[in-house]
Amino acid sequence: DPKVLTNFTRYTAKGKEKVTDFKRDENGVIRENLIIKGNNLLALHTLKTQFRGKIKLIYIDPPYNTGADEFGYNDSFNHSSWLTFMKNRLEVAKAFMRDDGIIFVQIDYRQLAYLKVLLDEIFKKENFIGQINWQRVPEGRTLLGQGESDLTIQTEYLLIYAKNKRPGLLNNEAKKKIEATQKIME
C-alpha cells in the first residue's frame, strides 16, 4: 500500500540514494534488505502478500516489557496487552515462514514463561526446537535492591521453533549456524 511504505532511502557504498522502486528478481520478488522504521505490525501486513511462505529464518527481539522505554518504543505494556502485541506479530511471522522455516525469539526472564506458552500455541509444542540461554555482558539488570549482595539477572533467552519440525530439518549447516550463534552470545 503506497500509504505505508514511503520515504525510502537506499544506503550504498556511495552514500544515500532516493529510492523510486525496489530491486526485484525475474519473478518480481524484492531482492534488497529492508529496514523499516515505523509501525511494525502495519509493515508486516503490507509485506505479507509479497513474502508469504518464503522466509526461512526469522529473528525477533521484541520489547521485554521492562517498563523502561529505553529504546524509544512502548516497553511498558500491561500483561494482557503485551501478549496480544506479541501474538499479532508472531502469527504474521508464521505466515511469512516457509514449511522448513525457523524462528528465533529473544526475551529476558520477565516474559519468558508467557512467551513460551504463546509460542507453543502458535507454532505448536511439537515444533519447539530448543532454548539458548546466554549471559549478558558486561552487567546484568538488578532484580532486587541496589546493594552488592542483591540478585542480578544476567541471562537472556532465545526460544527456537520450526514451522513444521521434522527429522533432518536442522541439517549440518543449520546446526553450525545455531552453534555459531551460541558462541557469539557467550
LINDABEL-V505397 format. One record per residue. RES is the residue in one small letter. OMEGA is omega in whole degrees, -180 to 180 (NA if undefined). D_CENTER is the distance of its C-alpha to the mean C-alpha in Angstrom with 1 decimal. Layout:
# LINDABEL-V505397
res:RES omega:OMEGA d_center:D_CENTER
res:RES omega:OMEGA d_center:D_CENTER
This chain:
# LINDABEL-V505397
res:d omega:-177 d_center:23.3
res:p omega:-180 d_center:25.1
res:k omega:-174 d_center:24.6
res:v omega:-175 d_center:20.8
res:l omega:-179 d_center:20.4
res:t omega:175 d_center:23.1
res:n omega:-179 d_center:24.1
res:f omega:171 d_center:22.4
res:t omega:175 d_center:23.0
res:r omega:178 d_center:22.8
res:y omega:-179 d_center:22.8
res:t omega:177 d_center:25.1
res:a omega:180 d_center:27.4
res:k omega:-179 d_center:30.0
res:g omega:-178 d_center:28.0
res:k omega:176 d_center:26.7
res:e omega:174 d_center:27.7
res:k omega:-179 d_center:27.8
res:v omega:176 d_center:26.0
res:t omega:175 d_center:28.1
res:d omega:180 d_center:26.2
res:f omega:171 d_center:23.5
res:k omega:-177 d_center:24.4
res:r omega:176 d_center:24.4
res:d omega:-177 d_center:25.6
res:e omega:178 d_center:28.7
res:n omega:179 d_center:26.8
res:g omega:-179 d_center:25.6
res:v omega:178 d_center:21.9
res:i omega:-180 d_center:20.2
res:r omega:176 d_center:20.2
res:e omega:172 d_center:18.8
res:n omega:-178 d_center:15.5
res:l omega:168 d_center:14.5
res:i omega:-176 d_center:13.3
res:i omega:180 d_center:13.7
res:k omega:-180 d_center:14.8
res:g omega:-180 d_center:15.5
res:n omega:-174 d_center:14.7
res:n omega:179 d_center:11.3
res:l omega:177 d_center:12.5
res:l omega:179 d_center:15.6
res:a omega:179 d_center:14.2
res:l omega:179 d_center:12.1
res:h omega:178 d_center:15.4
res:t omega:-178 d_center:17.3
res:l omega:-174 d_center:15.6
res:k omega:-179 d_center:15.6
res:t omega:-178 d_center:19.3
res:q omega:-170 d_center:18.9
res:f omega:-180 d_center:16.0
res:r omega:176 d_center:16.4
res:g omega:-175 d_center:16.6
res:k omega:-173 d_center:16.2
res:i omega:-178 d_center:12.7
res:k omega:-177 d_center:12.9
res:l omega:176 d_center:9.6
res:i omega:175 d_center:6.0
res:y omega:-180 d_center:3.6
res:i omega:175 d_center:0.6
res:d omega:-173 d_center:4.4
res:p omega:172 d_center:6.3
res:p omega:-179 d_center:10.1
res:y omega:-179 d_center:11.8
res:n omega:-178 d_center:14.8
res:t omega:-174 d_center:17.2
res:g omega:-174 d_center:19.5
res:a omega:-177 d_center:19.6
res:d omega:-175 d_center:18.1
res:e omega:-178 d_center:18.1
res:f omega:176 d_center:15.5
res:g omega:173 d_center:17.4
res:y omega:-177 d_center:15.4
res:n omega:178 d_center:16.2
res:d omega:180 d_center:15.4
res:s omega:178 d_center:18.4
res:f omega:164 d_center:18.0
res:n omega:-170 d_center:20.5
res:h omega:-177 d_center:19.2
res:s omega:178 d_center:19.6
res:s omega:179 d_center:18.0
res:w omega:179 d_center:14.8
res:l omega:177 d_center:14.8
res:t omega:177 d_center:15.6
res:f omega:-178 d_center:13.0
res:m omega:-178 d_center:10.2
res:k omega:180 d_center:12.4
res:n omega:-177 d_center:12.8
res:r omega:180 d_center:9.3
res:l omega:177 d_center:8.7
res:e omega:177 d_center:12.2
res:v omega:179 d_center:11.6
res:a omega:180 d_center:8.7
res:k omega:179 d_center:11.3
res:a omega:179 d_center:13.9
res:f omega:-169 d_center:12.4
res:m omega:170 d_center:12.5
res:r omega:178 d_center:15.8
res:d omega:179 d_center:17.8
res:d omega:-178 d_center:17.0
res:g omega:179 d_center:13.3
res:i omega:177 d_center:10.9
res:i omega:174 d_center:7.4
res:f omega:177 d_center:6.2
res:v omega:-178 d_center:5.0
res:q omega:-178 d_center:6.7
res:i omega:173 d_center:9.6
res:d omega:-172 d_center:13.3
res:y omega:-173 d_center:16.4
res:r omega:-175 d_center:16.8
res:q omega:-175 d_center:14.5
res:l omega:-176 d_center:14.0
res:a omega:-180 d_center:16.8
res:y omega:178 d_center:15.9
res:l omega:179 d_center:12.3
res:k omega:179 d_center:13.9
res:v omega:179 d_center:16.5
res:l omega:178 d_center:14.2
res:l omega:175 d_center:12.3
res:d omega:-180 d_center:15.8
res:e omega:-175 d_center:17.0
res:i omega:-175 d_center:14.6
res:f omega:-178 d_center:14.3
res:k omega:-177 d_center:17.6
res:k omega:-177 d_center:18.6
res:e omega:178 d_center:20.1
res:n omega:176 d_center:16.9
res:f omega:180 d_center:15.6
res:i omega:-179 d_center:15.7
res:g omega:-179 d_center:15.5
res:q omega:175 d_center:14.3
res:i omega:175 d_center:14.3
res:n omega:179 d_center:15.9
res:w omega:-178 d_center:16.3
res:q omega:177 d_center:18.6
res:r omega:179 d_center:17.7
res:v omega:-1 d_center:20.3
res:p omega:-177 d_center:22.8
res:e omega:174 d_center:23.0
res:g omega:177 d_center:21.4
res:r omega:-179 d_center:21.5
res:t omega:-180 d_center:24.8
res:l omega:-177 d_center:24.8
res:l omega:172 d_center:28.5
res:g omega:-177 d_center:30.9
res:q omega:-177 d_center:31.5
res:g omega:-178 d_center:34.0
res:e omega:-177 d_center:33.8
res:s omega:-179 d_center:33.9
res:d omega:-179 d_center:31.1
res:l omega:178 d_center:28.0
res:t omega:179 d_center:25.1
res:i omega:-180 d_center:21.6
res:q omega:-175 d_center:20.1
res:t omega:170 d_center:17.6
res:e omega:-169 d_center:13.9
res:y omega:170 d_center:12.1
res:l omega:174 d_center:9.6
res:l omega:-174 d_center:10.1
res:i omega:179 d_center:10.5
res:y omega:172 d_center:11.7
res:a omega:172 d_center:13.6
res:k omega:177 d_center:14.4
res:n omega:-178 d_center:18.0
res:k omega:178 d_center:18.7
res:r omega:179 d_center:22.1
res:p omega:179 d_center:24.3
res:g omega:-180 d_center:23.6
res:l omega:177 d_center:19.9
res:l omega:177 d_center:19.1
res:n omega:-177 d_center:21.8
res:n omega:180 d_center:23.0
res:e omega:179 d_center:20.8
res:a omega:179 d_center:17.5
res:k omega:179 d_center:19.0
res:k omega:180 d_center:19.9
res:k omega:178 d_center:16.4
res:i omega:178 d_center:15.0
res:e omega:178 d_center:18.2
res:a omega:177 d_center:17.7
res:t omega:178 d_center:14.3
res:q omega:-180 d_center:16.2
res:k omega:179 d_center:19.0
res:i omega:-176 d_center:17.1
res:m omega:180 d_center:15.8
res:e omega:NA d_center:19.4
